[in-house]
Amino acid sequence: MPGTDGLRAAELLAAARLLLEGARDRQDSAHARRAVSTAYYAMFHCLARICVDRLAENRGVPLRPPTRRTVYRSLQHGRAKRRCMNPRVIAPYPRAIQAFARGFAELQKKRHRADYDPSTSFKASQARESVDQAEELIRALQAAPEADLRDFALRVLLAERED
């Protein structure tokens, strides 16, 4: 569904690799910082896509584009990170989802440093590690069992009542 499925992780990873090429050729770390940030966004948009692809269907038929867009846009960075860092939330899932969850939270912290901390710099090699890690974790997540992906999507997307 064009226009409702957001950015593709593969496209963002390709952009991060282009930024890495620029980081290698320059002394400044702007390209490396952007590569780290883009690697995180590849993971974020992969997770948003997992949510919409698993939850915005009714018996295999995609829901209307506005509904799909609402599901996609409902993923919140902070809530997703908190859920991914919560051992109680991620413990029941297979290793691929647990690893993705930990990597998601770690890379979000790096992204915050890359985007908002002017005193932080990243070497090209550090940025490459982040991009490689994001790519590996995304690939493993996408291969996880469908039932676990659907369940995980609900856990990171929906708010829990704190009774």
VEXZA-154770 format. One line per 4 residues: their letters; for each residue x, y, z of N, C-alpha, C. Coordinates in nm, 2 decimals, decimal comma. Layout:
A	X:Y:Z:X:Y:Z:X:Y:Z  ... .
***
This chain:
MPGT	0,08:-0,12:0,00:0,00:0,00:0,00:0,09:0,12:0,00  0,11:0,18:-0,11:0,20:0,30:-0,12:0,15:0,41:-0,03  0,24:0,48:0,03:0,21:0,59:0,11:0,16:0,56:0,25  0,14:0,43:0,29:0,10:0,40:0,42:0,19:0,31:0,50 .
DGLR	0,29:0,26:0,43:0,38:0,17:0,49:0,51:0,22:0,54  0,53:0,35:0,53:0,65:0,42:0,59:0,78:0,38:0,52  0,89:0,42:0,59:1,02:0,39:0,54:1,06:0,25:0,55  1,13:0,20:0,46:1,18:0,06:0,46:1,32:0,06:0,53 .
AAEL	1,34:-0,04:0,62:1,46:-0,06:0,69:1,58:-0,07:0,59  1,56:-0,15:0,48:1,67:-0,17:0,39:1,71:-0,04:0,33  1,62:0,05:0,30:1,65:0,18:0,24:1,73:0,26:0,33  1,69:0,26:0,46:1,76:0,34:0,56:1,90:0,28:0,59 .
LAAA	1,91:0,15:0,59:2,05:0,09:0,61:2,14:0,13:0,49  2,08:0,13:0,37:2,16:0,17:0,25:2,21:0,31:0,26  2,12:0,40:0,31:2,15:0,54:0,34:2,26:0,55:0,44  2,25:0,47:0,55:2,35:0,47:0,65:2,49:0,43:0,60 .
RLLL	2,49:0,33:0,51:2,62:0,29:0,45:2,68:0,40:0,36  2,59:0,47:0,29:2,64:0,59:0,21:2,71:0,69:0,30  2,64:0,71:0,42:2,70:0,81:0,51:2,83:0,76:0,56  2,84:0,63:0,58:2,97:0,57:0,63:3,08:0,59:0,53 .
EGAR	3,05:0,59:0,40:3,15:0,62:0,30:3,20:0,76:0,31  3,11:0,85:0,34:3,15:0,99:0,36:3,23:1,01:0,49  3,20:0,93:0,59:3,27:0,94:0,72:3,41:0,89:0,70  3,43:0,80:0,61:3,57:0,74:0,59:3,66:0,85:0,52 .
DRQD	3,60:0,93:0,44:3,67:1,03:0,36:3,69:1,16:0,43  3,63:1,18:0,55:3,64:1,31:0,62:3,69:1,29:0,76  3,75:1,40:0,81:3,80:1,40:0,95:3,68:1,42:1,05  3,58:1,50:1,01:3,47:1,53:1,10:3,39:1,41:1,12 .
SAHA	3,31:1,41:1,23:3,22:1,29:1,26:3,08:1,31:1,22  3,04:1,42:1,15:2,90:1,44:1,11:2,84:1,32:1,03  2,92:1,27:0,94:2,86:1,16:0,86:2,85:1,03:0,95  2,95:1,01:1,04:2,94:0,90:1,13:2,82:0,91:1,22 .
RRAV	2,80:1,03:1,28:2,69:1,06:1,37:2,55:1,03:1,29  2,54:1,08:1,17:2,42:1,06:1,09:2,40:0,91:1,06  2,51:0,84:1,04:2,50:0,69:1,01:2,44:0,62:1,14  2,49:0,66:1,25:2,44:0,60:1,38:2,29:0,62:1,39 .
STAY	2,25:0,75:1,37:2,11:0,79:1,38:2,03:0,72:1,28  2,07:0,71:1,16:2,00:0,64:1,05:1,99:0,49:1,08  2,09:0,43:1,14:2,08:0,29:1,18:1,97:0,26:1,28  1,96:0,36:1,38:1,85:0,34:1,47:1,72:0,36:1,40 .
YAMF	1,70:0,45:1,31:1,58:0,47:1,25:1,54:0,35:1,16  1,64:0,28:1,11:1,61:0,16:1,03:1,54:0,06:1,13  1,59:0,05:1,25:1,53:-0,04:1,35:1,39:0,00:1,39  1,38:0,13:1,41:1,25:0,19:1,45:1,14:0,16:1,34 .
HCLA	1,18:0,19:1,21:1,08:0,17:1,11:1,06:0,03:1,08  1,16:-0,06:1,10:1,13:-0,20:1,09:1,03:-0,24:1,19  1,04:-0,20:1,31:0,95:-0,23:1,42:0,81:-0,17:1,39  0,80:-0,05:1,34:0,67:0,01:1,30:0,61:-0,08:1,19 .
RICV	0,69:-0,12:1,10:0,64:-0,20:0,99:0,59:-0,34:1,04  0,66:-0,40:1,13:0,62:-0,52:1,20:0,48:-0,50:1,26  0,47:-0,39:1,33:0,34:-0,36:1,39:0,23:-0,35:1,29  0,25:-0,27:1,19:0,14:-0,25:1,09:0,11:-0,38:1,01 .
DRLA	0,21:-0,45:0,98:0,19:-0,58:0,90:0,13:-0,69:0,98  0,15:-0,69:1,11:0,09:-0,80:1,19:-0,04:-0,76:1,25  -0,07:-0,63:1,27:-0,19:-0,58:1,34:-0,29:-0,52:1,25  -0,25:-0,46:1,14:-0,35:-0,39:1,06:-0,40:-0,47:0,94 .
ENRG	-0,44:-0,59:0,98:-0,50:-0,68:0,88:-0,62:-0,75:0,95  -0,72:-0,79:0,87:-0,83:-0,86:0,92:-0,85:-0,98:0,83  -0,81:-1,10:0,89:-0,82:-1,22:0,81:-0,74:-1,22:0,69  -0,62:-1,16:0,69:-0,53:-1,15:0,58:-0,55:-1,04:0,48 .
VPLR	-0,66:-0,96:0,50:-0,69:-0,85:0,42:-0,64:-0,72:0,49  -0,56:-0,64:0,42:-0,51:-0,52:0,49:-0,63:-0,43:0,51  -0,62:-0,36:0,63:-0,72:-0,26:0,66:-0,70:-0,14:0,58  -0,79:-0,04:0,58:-0,78:0,08:0,50:-0,65:0,15:0,53 .
PPTR	-0,60:0,22:0,43:-0,48:0,30:0,44:-0,48:0,39:0,56  -0,58:0,47:0,59:-0,58:0,55:0,71:-0,56:0,47:0,84  -0,62:0,35:0,85:-0,60:0,27:0,97:-0,46:0,22:0,98  -0,41:0,17:0,86:-0,27:0,13:0,86:-0,17:0,24:0,90 .
RTVY	-0,20:0,36:0,85:-0,11:0,47:0,89:-0,12:0,50:1,04  -0,24:0,49:1,09:-0,26:0,51:1,24:-0,18:0,41:1,32  -0,18:0,29:1,28:-0,10:0,18:1,35:0,05:0,21:1,34  0,09:0,24:1,22:0,23:0,27:1,19:0,28:0,39:1,28 .
RSLQ	0,20:0,50:1,28:0,24:0,62:1,35:0,22:0,60:1,50  0,16:0,50:1,55:0,13:0,48:1,69:0,25:0,43:1,77  0,35:0,38:1,70:0,47:0,34:1,77:0,55:0,46:1,83  0,57:0,46:1,96:0,64:0,57:2,02:0,78:0,53:2,06 .
HGRA	0,87:0,62:2,03:1,01:0,59:2,06:1,03:0,55:2,21  0,99:0,64:2,30:1,01:0,62:2,44:0,94:0,49:2,50  0,82:0,47:2,46:0,74:0,36:2,51:0,81:0,23:2,46  0,84:0,23:2,33:0,91:0,11:2,27:1,04:0,08:2,34 .
KRRC	1,12:0,18:2,37:1,24:0,16:2,44:1,22:0,10:2,58  1,12:0,16:2,65:1,10:0,11:2,79:1,05:-0,04:2,79  0,97:-0,07:2,69:0,93:-0,21:2,68:1,04:-0,30:2,64  1,13:-0,25:2,55:1,24:-0,33:2,51:1,35:-0,35:2,62 .
MNPR	1,35:-0,26:2,72:1,44:-0,27:2,83:1,39:-0,35:2,95  1,26:-0,38:2,94:1,19:-0,44:3,05:1,21:-0,59:3,04  1,29:-0,65:3,13:1,31:-0,80:3,12:1,18:-0,88:3,13  1,08:-0,83:3,21:0,96:-0,90:3,22:0,88:-0,90:3,08 .
VIAP	0,90:-0,80:3,01:0,83:-0,79:2,88:0,90:-0,88:2,77  1,03:-0,88:2,77:1,10:-0,95:2,66:1,13:-1,09:2,69  1,13:-1,13:2,82:1,17:-1,27:2,86:1,10:-1,38:2,78  0,97:-1,37:2,75:0,90:-1,48:2,69:0,93:-1,50:2,54 .
YPRA	1,00:-1,41:2,48:1,02:-1,42:2,34:1,15:-1,49:2,30  1,16:-1,54:2,18:1,28:-1,61:2,13:1,40:-1,51:2,13  1,51:-1,57:2,12:1,64:-1,49:2,13:1,64:-1,38:2,02  1,59:-1,40:1,90:1,60:-1,30:1,80:1,52:-1,17:1,84 .
IQAF	1,41:-1,19:1,91:1,33:-1,07:1,95:1,40:-1,01:2,07  1,45:-1,09:2,16:1,52:-1,04:2,28:1,64:-0,96:2,24  1,72:-1,01:2,14:1,84:-0,94:2,09:1,80:-0,81:2,02  1,69:-0,81:1,94:1,64:-0,69:1,88:1,60:-0,59:1,98 .
ARGF	1,53:-0,63:2,08:1,48:-0,54:2,19:1,60:-0,47:2,26  1,70:-0,55:2,30:1,82:-0,49:2,36:1,89:-0,40:2,27  1,91:-0,44:2,14:1,98:-0,36:2,05:1,91:-0,23:2,02  1,77:-0,24:2,01:1,69:-0,12:1,99:1,71:-0,02:2,09 .
AELQ	1,71:-0,06:2,22:1,72:0,03:2,33:1,87:0,09:2,33  1,97:0,01:2,31:2,10:0,06:2,30:2,13:0,16:2,19  2,07:0,13:2,07:2,10:0,21:1,96:2,02:0,34:1,97  1,90:0,34:2,04:1,83:0,46:2,07:1,91:0,56:2,15 .
KKRH	1,98:0,50:2,25:2,07:0,58:2,34:2,18:0,64:2,25  2,24:0,57:2,17:2,34:0,62:2,08:2,29:0,73:1,98  2,17:0,70:1,94:2,11:0,80:1,85:2,09:0,93:1,92  2,04:0,93:2,04:2,03:1,05:2,12:2,16:1,12:2,13 .
RADY	2,27:1,05:2,16:2,40:1,11:2,17:2,44:1,17:2,04  2,42:1,10:1,93:2,46:1,14:1,80:2,38:1,26:1,75  2,25:1,27:1,79:2,17:1,38:1,74:2,17:1,50:1,83  2,19:1,48:1,96:2,17:1,59:2,06:2,29:1,63:2,14 .
DPST	2,39:1,55:2,15:2,50:1,58:2,23:2,62:1,63:2,15  2,64:1,77:2,15:2,74:1,82:2,07:2,89:1,78:2,11  2,90:1,73:2,23:3,04:1,69:2,27:3,07:1,54:2,22  2,97:1,47:2,17:2,99:1,33:2,13:3,04:1,33:1,99 .
SFKA	3,14:1,24:1,97:3,18:1,21:1,83:3,19:1,06:1,81  3,17:1,02:1,69:3,17:0,88:1,66:3,28:0,86:1,55  3,36:0,76:1,57:3,46:0,72:1,46:3,38:0,64:1,36  3,43:0,64:1,24:3,36:0,57:1,13:3,35:0,42:1,17 .
SQAR	3,45:0,37:1,24:3,44:0,22:1,28:3,33:0,20:1,38  3,31:0,30:1,47:3,20:0,28:1,57:3,06:0,29:1,50  3,05:0,38:1,40:2,93:0,39:1,33:2,90:0,27:1,25  3,01:0,21:1,19:2,99:0,09:1,11:2,94:-0,02:1,19 .
ESVD	2,99:-0,03:1,32:2,94:-0,14:1,41:2,79:-0,12:1,44  2,75:0,00:1,45:2,61:0,03:1,48:2,52:-0,01:1,36  2,57:0,02:1,24:2,49:-0,01:1,12:2,49:-0,16:1,10  2,61:-0,23:1,12:2,61:-0,37:1,10:2,52:-0,44:1,20 .
QAEE	2,52:-0,39:1,33:2,44:-0,45:1,43:2,29:-0,44:1,40  2,25:-0,32:1,36:2,11:-0,29:1,32:2,07:-0,39:1,21  2,15:-0,40:1,11:2,12:-0,49:1,00:2,10:-0,63:1,04  2,19:-0,68:1,12:2,19:-0,82:1,17:2,06:-0,84:1,26 .
LIRA	2,03:-0,75:1,35:1,92:-0,76:1,44:1,79:-0,75:1,36  1,78:-0,67:1,26:1,66:-0,66:1,17:1,64:-0,79:1,10  1,74:-0,84:1,04:1,73:-0,97:0,97:1,68:-1,08:1,06  1,74:-1,09:1,18:1,70:-1,19:1,27:1,55:-1,17:1,32 .
LQAA	1,51:-1,05:1,34:1,38:-1,02:1,39:1,28:-1,06:1,28  1,30:-1,03:1,16:1,21:-1,06:1,05:1,19:-1,21:1,03  1,29:-1,28:1,08:1,28:-1,43:1,06:1,22:-1,50:1,18  1,18:-1,42:1,28:1,12:-1,47:1,41:0,98:-1,53:1,37 .
PEAD	0,93:-1,62:1,46:0,80:-1,68:1,43:0,69:-1,57:1,43  0,59:-1,59:1,34:0,49:-1,49:1,32:0,41:-1,46:1,45  0,37:-1,57:1,53:0,30:-1,55:1,65:0,37:-1,46:1,75  0,50:-1,48:1,76:0,58:-1,40:1,85:0,60:-1,26:1,80 .
LRDF	0,61:-1,24:1,67:0,62:-1,10:1,62:0,49:-1,03:1,64  0,38:-1,09:1,63:0,25:-1,03:1,65:0,23:-0,99:1,80  0,27:-1,08:1,88:0,26:-1,06:2,03:0,35:-0,94:2,07  0,47:-0,95:2,02:0,57:-0,84:2,05:0,52:-0,71:2,00 .
ALRV	0,46:-0,70:1,88:0,41:-0,58:1,82:0,31:-0,52:1,92  0,22:-0,60:1,97:0,12:-0,55:2,06:0,18:-0,50:2,19  0,28:-0,57:2,24:0,35:-0,53:2,37:0,42:-0,39:2,35  0,49:-0,37:2,24:0,56:-0,24:2,22:0,47:-0,13:2,18 .
LLAE	0,35:-0,16:2,12:0,27:-0,06:2,07:0,16:0,00:2,17  0,11:-0,09:2,25:-0,01:-0,06:2,33:0,04:-0,01:2,47  -0,03:0,08:2,53:0,00:0,13:2,66:-0,06:0,03:2,76  0,02:0,01:2,87:-0,03:-0,08:2,98:-0,09:0,01:3,09 .
RED	-0,19:-0,04:3,15:-0,25:0,03:3,27:-0,16:0,00:3,38  -0,14:0,10:3,46:-0,06:0,09:3,58:-0,15:0,09:3,71  -0,23:-0,02:3,72:-0,32:-0,03:3,83:-0,25:-0,07:3,96 .
***
